[in-house]
Amino acid sequence: MDLATLAKELHAFESVDKSDFQRRARILQSLWRQEQGIPPGEHPWKTQDGVIRTRPLGSRLPMPWAQESLASFLTDGIREKVRSEVVDQKNSAGKLFGKPRIFNDLLSSQPLCFNLFGELAHDLSLASILVKDFSGGRFQEVVSVSFEHSPGRGDARYLKDRSAFDVFLHCRTATGEEGFVAIEVKYHENLSGKPGVHKSRYDEVADMMGCFAEDRRLLKSAPLQQIWRDHLLAGITRKVDGYADGLFVMLSPRDNHHVSDAVGGYREQLTDSSSFEAWSLEGVVEKLKEHSDAAWIDAFNDRYLAFEKIERLLSKAPGV
């Protein structure tokens, strides 16, 4: 069996997947759904005569059941966090949670954020071990974990736009001062979307940060602009809110070369990289497993990173 045939069997052969990794990620999510005994969700499409029809999509869960059950989330503790942060209208007001994608799109990075950091929000000691190790001791303790965090959407003191961090870890530094690690999470994405409108405020903040190349043309275009805007948000958040230290992190799978290539290109635009880092999902899971045998870590790995399942299926002889 080849990859395309497997994808078609799982209703996971989509033309929007531009790389081998993207196709494998969609297949893996479709396999996970199948293993849970959940039927595929539906994807609407328009016929040539304008009639809207639907077809099964393996990497999607059925709605409204997905929202009612929160089946995309791995544990009761994570589902509790989602109910508080996303479902509760008061707490979610002003936050840009993509609905219904956060409930039914298995490839979406927003549910991944909750599936990775939701339990860590309840286990700050484990979160602290992770951040301390990955920052080389620069940050010693995680005080709190927030999702879809913006210090001020549209606020002229920041970026005057609606940018937000996927995950925001409020920390204490090695000297006991206030700090943070702000994280942008990518899973299946390729960063090829149309860049947002450039604002003069971005250049003002970039000048203040003093860590970018003088020629910013590449930073203002895809695939670097989204990384740049989040990095700028981290820089201005540190200044306006008085943090002693702040770090912006891109977090993605090792084999998502769309992201790793963009990160490599982004680093070339930096004259000082001390406020920017890239972590791999695999590295984070490996570190968590060193210090905890919690079942949710294995469940996360099985859901998002167990690509060996695909290799086993591809290696099977026909009819086996």
Backbone torsions as a table, in degrees:
resi	resn	phi	psi	omega
1	MET	NA	140.7	175.4
2	ASP	-104.1	173.9	-173.2
3	LEU	-63.9	-40.8	-178.7
4	ALA	-64.6	-40.1	179.5
5	THR	-64.6	-43.7	178.4
6	LEU	-61.8	-43.5	179.3
7	ALA	-59.6	-43.6	-179.6
8	LYS	-64.5	-37.9	179.0
9	GLU	-63.4	-30.6	-177.1
10	LEU	-98.1	12.4	-175.9
11	HIS	55.7	42.3	-174.8
12	ALA	-128.8	23.0	178.6
13	PHE	-98.4	102.4	-174.1
14	GLU	-125.4	134.4	-177.6
15	SER	-68.5	-18.4	179.8
16	VAL	-72.5	-14.7	178.4
17	ASP	-78.9	112.9	-171.9
18	LYS	-98.5	-0.1	-178.3
19	SER	-146.2	164.4	176.8
20	ASP	-59.5	-40.4	179.7
21	PHE	-62.0	-46.4	-178.3
22	GLN	-60.3	-41.4	178.8
23	ARG	-64.8	-41.6	179.7
24	ARG	-66.3	-37.8	178.6
25	ALA	-63.4	-41.7	178.6
26	ARG	-66.4	-40.2	177.1
27	ILE	-62.2	-44.3	-178.2
28	LEU	-61.5	-41.6	178.5
29	GLN	-67.1	-35.4	178.1
30	SER	-67.7	-37.9	175.8
31	LEU	-63.4	-44.2	-179.9
32	TRP	-59.9	-45.4	177.9
33	ARG	-58.8	-45.0	-179.8
34	GLN	-62.2	-41.7	179.2
35	GLU	-63.5	-27.5	178.3
36	GLN	-82.6	-3.1	-179.1
37	GLY	74.3	27.0	-177.5
38	ILE	-103.5	130.1	177.6
39	PRO	-69.3	157.3	179.7
40	PRO	-68.6	151.3	173.4
41	GLY	-77.6	-174.2	-176.2
42	GLU	-117.6	148.6	176.6
43	HIS	-122.4	123.1	-179.8
44	PRO	-76.5	146.0	174.5
45	TRP	-147.7	157.0	-174.8
46	LYS	-108.8	128.9	176.9
47	THR	-74.2	170.7	-179.6
48	GLN	-61.5	-28.0	178.8
49	ASP	-92.7	13.4	172.7
50	GLY	85.7	7.1	179.8
51	VAL	-82.5	132.2	178.3
52	ILE	-85.7	122.3	176.1
53	ARG	-123.3	173.4	177.8
54	THR	-128.1	154.5	175.0
55	ARG	-138.3	154.7	179.8
56	PRO	-68.7	143.1	176.3
57	LEU	-128.8	114.3	-171.4
58	GLY	-64.3	-26.0	-178.3
59	SER	-93.8	21.2	-180.0
60	ARG	-131.4	147.2	176.3
61	LEU	-99.3	153.2	179.2
62	PRO	-67.1	139.0	173.3
63	MET	-108.2	150.6	4.5
64	PRO	-86.2	4.4	-177.1
65	TRP	-56.4	-39.4	-177.2
66	ALA	-60.4	-39.7	179.6
67	GLN	-73.8	-37.7	-179.1
68	GLU	-69.4	-38.4	-175.6
69	SER	-91.7	-21.6	-172.1
70	LEU	53.5	40.8	-174.2
71	ALA	-67.6	-19.1	179.9
72	SER	-74.0	-10.3	-175.9
73	PHE	-103.2	141.5	-159.4
74	LEU	-83.3	-25.8	-175.7
75	THR	-139.0	165.9	175.8
76	ASP	-62.1	-38.9	179.8
77	GLY	-63.6	-38.8	178.0
78	ILE	-69.2	-42.7	178.5
79	ARG	-62.2	-36.5	176.2
80	GLU	-60.8	-42.2	179.6
81	LYS	-65.5	-40.3	179.4
82	VAL	-65.5	-41.5	178.1
83	ARG	-60.0	-40.5	-179.0
84	SER	-71.8	-44.1	-171.8
85	GLU	-87.3	-33.5	-170.9
86	VAL	-110.7	-49.5	-174.7
87	VAL	-73.4	-40.2	179.2
88	ASP	-64.4	115.0	-174.3
89	GLN	-64.4	-34.5	-179.7
90	LYS	-67.3	-47.5	-177.4
91	ASN	-71.4	-28.5	-176.9
92	SER	-90.5	-4.1	-178.4
93	ALA	-58.1	129.2	178.7
94	GLY	86.3	-9.1	179.1
95	LYS	-96.3	142.3	-173.5
96	LEU	-95.5	61.9	172.7
97	PHE	-77.0	124.1	-179.0
98	GLY	-74.4	114.5	179.9
99	LYS	-116.4	134.4	10.4
100	PRO	-90.0	6.2	-171.6
101	ARG	-56.8	-36.8	-177.6
102	ILE	-64.8	-21.9	-179.9
103	PHE	-96.2	-37.4	-169.2
104	ASN	-115.8	-12.6	-178.4
105	ASP	-94.2	107.4	-175.2
106	LEU	-69.3	-18.6	179.8
107	LEU	-89.5	-11.6	-175.6
108	SER	-62.8	140.3	180.0
109	SER	-76.2	-18.9	-179.4
110	GLN	-66.9	-48.9	174.4
111	PRO	-64.3	-31.8	176.2
112	LEU	-58.8	-40.9	178.7
113	CYS	-57.1	-45.1	179.5
114	PHE	-68.9	-39.3	-178.6
115	ASN	-67.1	-26.3	178.3
116	LEU	-92.5	-41.0	-172.9
117	PHE	-105.6	-7.4	-179.5
118	GLY	-63.2	-46.4	177.6
119	GLU	-71.0	-31.9	177.7
120	LEU	-66.2	-27.4	175.5
121	ALA	-64.7	-25.0	176.7
122	HIS	-93.2	-13.6	-176.8
123	ASP	-128.4	74.1	-174.8
124	LEU	-68.2	-23.3	177.2
125	SER	-67.1	-40.7	177.0
126	LEU	-69.7	-40.1	175.9
127	ALA	-59.5	-38.9	-179.4
128	SER	-66.5	-41.0	177.7
129	ILE	-59.9	-44.7	-179.5
130	LEU	-60.3	-51.1	-175.5
131	VAL	-69.2	-38.9	178.0
132	LYS	-60.3	-43.0	-178.7
133	ASP	-69.0	-47.5	-175.1
134	PHE	-71.4	-21.8	177.8
135	SER	-98.8	7.0	-179.7
136	GLY	64.2	29.7	179.3
137	GLY	87.1	-0.8	180.0
138	ARG	-62.5	-39.7	174.5
139	PHE	-115.4	128.4	-170.4
140	GLN	-101.1	-28.5	-172.0
141	GLU	-146.7	136.8	172.0
142	VAL	-95.5	122.7	-177.6
143	VAL	-90.1	-36.8	179.8
144	SER	-158.6	160.2	179.3
145	VAL	-124.1	124.9	178.9
146	SER	-122.3	153.1	-178.8
147	PHE	-118.6	144.8	179.8
148	GLU	48.0	55.8	-171.9
149	HIS	-96.5	127.6	170.9
150	SER	-129.0	135.6	178.0
151	PRO	-70.3	-17.9	-179.9
152	GLY	176.3	94.9	-178.5
153	ARG	-66.8	126.6	179.1
154	GLY	75.8	-0.4	-177.2
155	ASP	-74.5	125.8	-177.6
156	ALA	-65.6	-18.1	177.4
157	ARG	-71.4	-21.9	-178.6
158	TYR	-104.9	-111.3	-177.6
159	LEU	-109.1	-3.0	-178.2
160	LYS	59.7	31.0	175.3
161	ASP	-139.2	-165.1	-174.8
162	ARG	-108.4	21.5	-179.5
163	SER	-61.1	147.9	177.7
164	ALA	-151.4	159.6	175.0
165	PHE	-91.2	141.0	175.7
166	ASP	-61.8	-45.4	179.4
167	VAL	-136.8	138.9	-179.9
168	PHE	-128.8	116.6	179.4
169	LEU	-102.7	109.3	175.4
170	HIS	-77.9	124.0	-170.2
171	CYS	-126.4	169.8	165.4
172	ARG	-115.3	137.8	-176.7
173	THR	-80.7	177.6	178.9
174	ALA	-61.4	-23.1	178.8
175	THR	-98.5	8.5	177.4
176	GLY	83.2	8.6	-179.3
177	GLU	-89.0	171.4	-179.7
178	GLU	-75.3	134.3	177.2
179	GLY	-150.1	179.0	178.6
180	PHE	-154.9	155.3	167.6
181	VAL	-121.7	115.6	-179.4
182	ALA	-103.3	131.1	-169.2
183	ILE	-124.1	132.2	169.3
184	GLU	-106.8	125.2	-174.7
185	VAL	-108.1	130.2	174.4
186	LYS	-127.0	141.0	176.9
187	TYR	-122.9	-73.9	-177.3
188	HIS	-93.1	-15.7	-170.4
189	GLU	-63.1	155.5	178.9
190	ASN	-118.7	1.3	176.5
191	LEU	61.2	23.3	-176.4
192	SER	-96.7	4.3	-178.7
193	GLY	-65.8	162.4	-180.0
194	LYS	-63.3	129.9	-179.5
195	PRO	-65.7	152.2	177.8
196	GLY	-72.6	168.8	178.8
197	VAL	-65.5	131.0	179.8
198	HIS	-73.9	139.6	177.4
199	LYS	-117.2	143.3	178.4
200	SER	-59.5	-26.1	-179.8
201	ARG	-61.3	-33.0	179.3
202	TYR	-61.1	-42.4	179.0
203	ASP	-67.2	-36.1	178.5
204	GLU	-62.1	-45.2	-179.7
205	VAL	-69.2	-38.7	178.0
206	ALA	-60.6	-41.8	177.2
207	ASP	-61.8	-41.4	179.4
208	MET	-63.3	-41.3	-178.0
209	MET	-71.0	-35.6	174.6
210	GLY	65.4	31.8	-177.2
211	CYS	-125.6	13.8	-175.6
212	PHE	-115.3	153.2	175.5
213	ALA	-60.9	153.1	-176.8
214	GLU	-64.4	-41.0	177.9
215	ASP	-85.4	112.7	-173.6
216	ARG	-106.4	17.4	-177.0
217	ARG	-59.6	-42.2	-179.9
218	LEU	-68.1	-33.7	179.6
219	LEU	-67.1	-24.4	-176.8
220	LYS	-90.1	0.9	-177.0
221	SER	-127.1	165.4	176.7
222	ALA	-70.5	145.1	6.1
223	PRO	-95.1	10.9	-171.5
224	LEU	-91.6	-20.6	-169.5
225	GLN	-61.6	-41.1	-178.7
226	GLN	-62.8	-40.7	177.4
227	ILE	-61.7	-45.3	-178.6
228	TRP	-60.2	-46.6	-177.7
229	ARG	-62.9	-40.0	178.1
230	ASP	-67.7	-38.9	177.2
231	HIS	-63.8	-42.3	176.5
232	LEU	-61.0	-41.3	179.2
233	LEU	-61.4	-38.9	177.3
234	ALA	-64.3	-42.7	-178.9
235	GLY	-63.6	-44.4	-178.2
236	ILE	-74.8	-30.1	175.6
237	THR	-62.5	-42.9	178.5
238	ARG	-59.6	-43.9	-176.8
239	LYS	-70.4	-52.5	-173.8
240	VAL	-68.2	-40.4	-175.7
241	ASP	-91.0	0.5	171.7
242	GLY	74.3	29.6	176.5
243	TYR	-74.3	142.0	177.5
244	ALA	-72.5	-28.2	-178.8
245	ASP	-153.9	151.7	178.3
246	GLY	-154.6	144.1	-178.4
247	LEU	-133.7	132.1	173.3
248	PHE	-102.8	131.5	-174.4
249	VAL	-124.9	132.6	167.3
250	MET	-95.3	126.7	-177.2
251	LEU	-121.0	123.1	-176.8
252	SER	-157.9	165.9	175.3
253	PRO	-67.0	149.2	-179.2
254	ARG	-59.1	-36.3	-173.7
255	ASP	-88.8	1.3	174.4
256	ASN	-81.6	87.4	-174.2
257	HIS	-73.0	-18.1	172.9
258	HIS	-58.7	-44.7	-178.7
259	VAL	-76.9	-46.1	-177.2
260	SER	-64.0	-36.0	176.7
261	ASP	-66.7	-40.5	177.8
262	ALA	-64.2	-40.5	178.2
263	VAL	-62.3	-42.2	177.3
264	GLY	-60.7	-42.9	177.3
265	GLY	-66.6	-34.9	179.3
266	TYR	-66.5	-42.1	179.5
267	ARG	-58.4	-33.1	180.0
268	GLU	-67.8	-17.3	179.0
269	GLN	-92.5	1.9	-177.8
270	LEU	-102.3	135.1	171.8
271	THR	-95.5	-14.1	176.5
272	ASP	-148.3	115.2	-175.3
273	SER	-100.0	14.7	-174.0
274	SER	-68.2	-18.4	-180.0
275	SER	-103.3	9.4	-177.9
276	PHE	-134.0	139.1	176.4
277	GLU	-150.0	160.6	174.8
278	ALA	-126.6	129.8	177.4
279	TRP	-117.7	152.6	175.5
280	SER	-98.9	146.8	175.1
281	LEU	-59.0	-40.6	-179.8
282	GLU	-62.1	-42.2	-179.9
283	GLY	-63.9	-40.1	178.2
284	VAL	-63.6	-45.3	179.6
285	VAL	-63.7	-42.2	178.4
286	GLU	-59.8	-42.1	179.7
287	LYS	-66.7	-42.7	178.8
288	LEU	-61.0	-40.5	-179.0
289	LYS	-68.7	-25.3	175.5
290	GLU	-64.1	-29.4	-170.8
291	HIS	-116.9	-1.4	-178.9
292	SER	-153.4	144.6	173.9
293	ASP	-108.3	23.3	-179.8
294	ALA	-58.7	136.1	-175.5
295	ALA	-63.8	-27.9	-176.4
296	TRP	-65.9	-27.3	-179.4
297	ILE	-67.9	-44.2	175.9
298	ASP	-64.7	-37.6	179.2
299	ALA	-64.8	-39.4	177.6
300	PHE	-64.5	-46.1	-179.5
301	ASN	-60.7	-42.8	179.9
302	ASP	-64.0	-38.0	-177.7
303	ARG	-71.2	-45.3	-168.0
304	TYR	-109.5	-20.9	-169.4
305	LEU	-128.0	-0.3	-175.7
306	ALA	-84.3	61.5	-177.2
307	PHE	-69.1	-12.5	176.9
308	GLU	-64.1	-22.6	175.0
309	LYS	-58.0	-40.4	-179.0
310	ILE	-66.9	-43.3	-179.7
311	GLU	-61.2	-38.2	179.1
312	ARG	-64.1	-41.0	179.4
313	LEU	-68.4	-38.7	-179.4
314	LEU	-69.4	-27.5	-177.1
315	SER	-83.6	-10.6	-179.6
316	LYS	-68.5	140.3	176.4
317	ALA	-70.4	152.2	178.3
318	PRO	-55.1	135.1	177.3
319	GLY	85.7	-4.4	-178.5
320	VAL	-82.9	NA	NA
